[in-house]
Amino acid sequence: MEEAYLQEFLQKFQHLKIQLEEITTATNNFNKENCIGVGGFGKVYKGEVSHSDGRRVVAIKRLDRNGKQGVPEFLKEIMMLSDYKHENLLSLLGFCCQGGEMILVYELACRGSLDRYLNSPHLTWRQRLKICLDAAKGLRYLHDPRETHRRLIHCDIKSGNILLDDQWNAKVADVGLSIIGSANEQHSLIVTAAAGTMGYIDPVYWMTYTLTKESDVYSFGVVLFEVLCGRLCCTLDNKRHVVKEIPTWIESYKQNMLNDIIFKNPSIEPMHPSVLKRFSRIAYQCLKESREERPEMSEIVTELESALNIHELLQNEEFTGKWNEQLYEYQQMIKTAEPPLKDKSEDELMDLLSKGVLLNGGKTSYIFSSKYNSRFAVGTYTLYDNDVKYTQVRSQFLSPGITYTVNLVFKFEYKLQGKRRCDPISLKYKLQGERESSISYLAYQREDGWWACELYQFSCDYRIVHFQILFEDYGNQGNINDVLLVEGIEFQPLENVEHIDEKQLISDSDANWEEKLPVDYEDIMKRSKNSVQWTTKEEAYSIICKGFLISDNETERGIWFSLDKSGKKCHMLSAALVWSSKKKVLLPESRFGEAIHLGDNSYIYVTTNVQSQLVSFETTYACYLVYKLPEDQSGFKAPVEVEDNKCDSVDKICYIYLTSPQTPVIKPKAGQNTHNPLSRPKIKGLPQQRNDGWIEVQIWELRAATTINMELRLKLCDKKFSGLIIEGIEFRPI
């Protein structure tokens, strides 16, 4: 009866089903050498399997029939993790219910659980703060901050259920004990007979046998103190008696004696007192006896973000020096805030400025409706197409010696269904007194929902600078009749953004190289045009990581094949293969020895049909155009419209750029470039210079089932592609 019920329940999750044979093969028949952990559900193994998102190394959790958990937790885990997806929740990749086995397959958090690292001398305070913030975000999502799904009370939050990936990103795991509450309710009260792990359980539970989302908050507060103190909340003394640390931690906080309990190690720089104060305060509030006095998870996220931001600022020696120099000036400036803020301590002042304040009554030069959720009470200003408007900008609140980006912050008045991130806007503007105008095509959507367009870069000195920006024209691309709702002009310190080469070679000493070697590697290597030689599997892996040229079965033209750092298949199609009718030029610097040279072309078409052997199953790929520009690049400043001819949805069009947008510099220093394209955040659609001398830009992304079929049309707005040299089309897993 139980088996029939199980199979009926699992029918709607067939896309997640993984065969038992594949799992036993991946774990070497559940060999103890493959075991990487054990929990209430059972043992956890490491192995490589194929699943709905492709083939990868995963964590395989096998139900122990004699353990504390069973069928209900197994089914609940599948049901919940199919509906609840977040970057800070451990993802369920598949399951197996076959041959009397119940197995769950997850993404592999290769560094294991947080409890292993509480006293690690290698985990910095920045990493500790970031881990806590990640976990808080995952728990906030479960508690339904957006009221879009039913609230989930985790019921077993502990450092052992916070897992870490290779980049130390934290993911909340083990929702098998979770309880679903109602969505859109202020409070969810659940009566239950069992919940959680000793030491982390809400004390109110023992009196009422009820759980609320505040019960998770209490447990998370315990985790915060564990991170702060570098040890578990329950330990054993010399006589093997359980020692509960929480009362000591709470009393130390109340007595302002945190220095007696905080984790210390000579190799880790101590936490700054202002950060410690903020972090410990929110941790203590989580442990309040009354559930009503405990903070919401959204409030905890805000406080941890503030703590992390201030920690990072204080790690910047340049900032710390300027902060000490200008503390009096900041204290005077804060007196003009709205609402009034006076007599703030240094810590409070730093906290306020890290979040942002309104000065001079919150006024701007724009006086219009405030219904668009602007941070200013006076709201936004409407900028129409072909409208000429001035705005006055002053630099009195900027830090001397810092280079700022000057951004126009706005929203589109109408919600356009076809509007994508990084759409072009064609905004024409100039400074008062200048003869030549600048045109900005690039606008990108920020996390707060507003759009930003970088107008200038400006290095501030000790003088207050007044300048006036003239907006001459807003000609939106695609004949879309829309207007901009301008919130204001924003100054943001320029950050040096390091762009990591995603195609970096994999180390030959990779400990997991054998797991990443494709099953069909021998067949692929036999297609090498240069007859590559290898004697061991490890040598073959090294060759594939570096990449080699193989033949296309039909045309015999080149395809470059390689693996990325996670073992996924990558390949580049020669431009001569994609555009066989175009003019070819010999180029020794190309891996194919040749490229194509475009003439007077208004459009170029990218049509591919890539065979299954060159792609990883059920994997999302980014597609890149790899090219070089002619010496005269003036004709390539406009955006390129990319249209998917195989798609009928409104998202069939996006825009890319072949040259990096140039940002004018206001009052450049001697020898400084008057246009600076550097330090722009990495955005899809913007080109990147590669280490091999070529330029690449992502033109599309798509899901590969077994093959890749793509048909794109590229159109350079108002210009032609004359002089563009293309090496090929490259596909890399995202």
C-alpha positions, 0 to 999 in steps of 0.5 A, a space after each residue: 500500500 505504501 509503495 503504491 502511494 509513493 509512486 502515485 505521489 511521485 508521478 508529477 516529479 518524474 522529471 527529477 527521477 534518477 535510476 538506481 543503477 546510475 546512483 549505485 554506479 556513481 557511489 561504487 555501490 555506496 562504498 564507504 570511501 564515497 561517504 562524505 557525511 551522515 545525518 538524521 536522514 542517513 548517510 551522504 555520498 559523493 558521485 557524478 550523475 546525470 539529472 535534469 540540469 546536466 551531468 555533475 558531481 552531486 551529494 547523494 543522501 540515502 535514507 536509513 530506514 532505522 534512522 530518525 527520518 523516513 517517508 514523510 521527510 523524503 516526500 516533503 523534501 521533494 515537494 518543497 524543494 521543487 517549489 522553493 528555489 533560491 540561491 541560498 537554499 540547497 537545490 534538489 537535483 533529483 531523487 530515486 525511489 526504486 528497489 526499496 531505496 529512497 534517495 535524494 540528490 542535491 547540488 554538492 556544497 563541497 566545503 560541507 557544513 558551517 559547524 566544521 569551520 566555527 573555530 577555523 583560523 582560515 575563515 575571516 570575519 568578512 567570510 563569517 559575516 557573508 555566510 551569516 548574511 547568505 543564510 539569513 537571505 535563504 531563511 527570509 525567502 522561506 518566511 515569505 517576504 514577498 507574500 508569493 508563496 506559502 510560508 515555510 517554517 524550517 524547524 531545524 536551523 543550526 550551523 550543521 544545516 548551513 552548507 558552504 560551496 567552493 566560494 564559501 557561499 552559504 545555503 540553507 539545507 535539510 527542509 525535511 522537518 519543515 512545516 508549511 504555514 499560510 501565505 499572506 498571514 502576519 503570524 503562522 502558529 503550528 502545533 507540533 509534537 517534535 521539532 529541531 535539535 537540542 540547543 537550537 530549539 525555541 524555549 517557548 516551544 517547550 511550554 506551548 509545543 507551538 512553532 512560529 517563524 520566530 522559532 526559526 529566528 531564535 535558532 538563527 540567533 544561536 547560529 549567529 552567536 556560534 559564529 561570533 564565539 567560534 564554537 557550538 552552542 552545546 559542548 562536552 566538558 571533561 566528564 562528558 557532561 553537556 555544557 549549554 553556552 547560550 546563557 553565558 553568551 546572553 549574560 556576556 552581552 548584557 554585561 558588555 563583556 563580549 570580549 570574553 567570549 568572541 572568537 580570537 585567532 592571531 591570523 584573523 584581524 579582529 572585528 571592528 567594535 562598530 561591526 561587533 556592536 551591530 552583529 551582536 545586537 541583532 544576534 541578541 535580539 533573536 534570542 529574546 524570550 518573547 517571540 513578539 520582541 524578536 526581529 523579522 528575518 528581513 530586519 536581520 538581513 538588513 542589519 547583517 548587510 549593514 554590518 558587512 558593508 561597514 566591515 568592508 569600508 573599514 578594511 579600506 585604509 584609504 576610506 578609514 583615513 578620509 573618515 578620520 579626517 572628515 568626521 567633523 564635516 560629516 557630523 555637521 552635514 548630518 544635521 541637515 538631514 530629513 528628518 533631523 539627525 543630531 548628536 549621533 555617535 561615530 558608529 551611528 553616523 557610519 551606519 546612517 551614511 552607509 544606508 544613505 540619508 536625505 539632506 536639505 529637506 529631501 529636496 531636488 531640482 525635480 518637483 513632480 509626483 512621488 507615486 513612483 516609490 522614489 527615495 525623495 518625497 518630491 518624487 520624479 521628473 518626467 523626461 520626454 523624447 526630444 525634450 530639452 532640460 537642464 539640471 544643476 549638480 553640486 559636489 559639496 558632499 563628495 569626498 576629495 580624491 575619490 573618482 565618482 560615476 555620475 548616473 542618471 537614475 530613472 524608470 520607464 513610465 510604461 512597463 514595456 513587455 519587451 523591455 530587457 535589462 541593458 536595453 539601449 536608450 540613446 540619451 543625448 546630453 552635454 555639459 553647459 559650455 561644451 560644444 560636442 554632445 555625448 550619447 549614452 546608449 546603455 541603461 541597466 536595471 539595478 537590484 532596487 528596480 531603478 534603471 541607471 545610465 552612466 553620464 560622466 566620471 568625475 574626480 573630486 578635489 577640495 573645491 565645490 564644483 557646480 555644473 549644469 547638464 543639458 539633456 537634448 534628446 531621448 530617442 528610444 530605440 525600436 520606435 517605442 514611444 516611452 518617457 523617462 521618470 527621472 529620480 535624480 543624478 547620483 554620485 557613486 564612488 568608482 570601484 575597480 571591477 575585476 573581470 575574471 576570465 571565465 575560460 581560465 584553464 583548469 589545473 592539472 592537479 585538480 583533485 577531482 579531475 577523474 570525476 570531470 572527465 567525460 565518459 566519451 572523451 576517447 571518441 572526442 579525442 579521436 576526432 582531433 585534427 592534429 592526432 593528439 596523443 595521451 597515455 593516461 586518463 590524467 594526460 587526456 584530461 589535461 589536454 581537453 582542459 587546454 582545448 584542441 581542434 576537432 573536425 566537423 563530420 560534414 564540412 571538415 572545418 574546425 571546432 575547438 573543444 575543451 572543458 570548463 572548470 566544473 567539467 562541462 563541455 565547451 566548444 567554439 565553432 569556426 566563423 568559416 564553418 558558420 559563415 561559409 560564404 563570407 570572405 575568409 582571411 588567414 590569421 595565424 593568431 586564430 586557433 583556426 588559422 583563419 577568420 572571416 572579414 565582413 564587408 557591406 553587411 547590414 545583417 549577419 545570421 548565426 545558424 548552428 546545429 551542434 551535435 550532442 557529443 559537444 554539449 553537456 546534457 540539459 545544460 544552459 549555455 551562453 553563446 559568445 561572438 568572438 571578434 576583432 574591430 578595425 582601427 576605425 571603431 566609430 561605426 560600431 558604437 551603436 548597439 546591435 539588435 539580436 533577434 531569435 528567429 526561432 522564438 515567438 515570445 516578446 523576449 526574442 530581441 535583446 541588445 549587445 555592444 561591440 565596443 565598450 560604451 565610452 564615459 566622458 570624464 569631467 575635468 580630466 587630470 593631466 594625461 588622463 583619458 577624456 573618455 574612460 570605459 573602465 570599472 563598469 560593472 560586468 553586464 550581459 551584452 557588454 564586450 570583454 577583452 580576452 587574454 588571447 587578444 580577441 574580444 567577446 560579447 555574449 549574444 544569447 543563452 539557451 538550454 541544450 537538451 541533447 543538441 544546440 539549435 540556434 538561429 539568430 539575426 544580428 543588426 547593427 543599429 543605423 550602421 553596417 558591419 564593414 571591417 569586422 573580423 570574426 573568429 567564431 561562435 563560442 558556447 560555454 556553460 553558465 
